[in-house]
Amino acid sequence: MKRVIGIGGIFFKSADPQRLREWYRRHLGLDIEAWGGTAFTAPGTTVWNVFEASSNYFGNERAQFMVNYRVADLRALIAALRAEGCQVDDKVDESEYGRFGWVFDPDGNKVELWEPPDGQ
């Protein structure tokens, strides 16, 4: 019997959900629907992993989660986010897994942006 077969959703809280929804709509292009969220239907790999409690990978050790969004052109998106006044990490990682960059939403959540390697 199969049990878990993928990630069904990502949920988090905000003191100002409408402001946060608008930021994600404007800056990351999420199509926020009337019910308050969006549904991704694109194919591709979804990674699930557990980090050490002391990890700062999510921005700081107090952060309990980080969302990784697949993007088509990381460098162009990072340039657009900077031009829009978003807080963007200066670092971009490139490896056999693709390109990774980071932006912080208005609540201070570190958001990972991932451009998969060519052909994926």
Helices and strands as residue ranges (DSSP letters): H 17-28, E 67-70, H 74-83, E 87-88, E 93-95, E 98-104, E 110-115
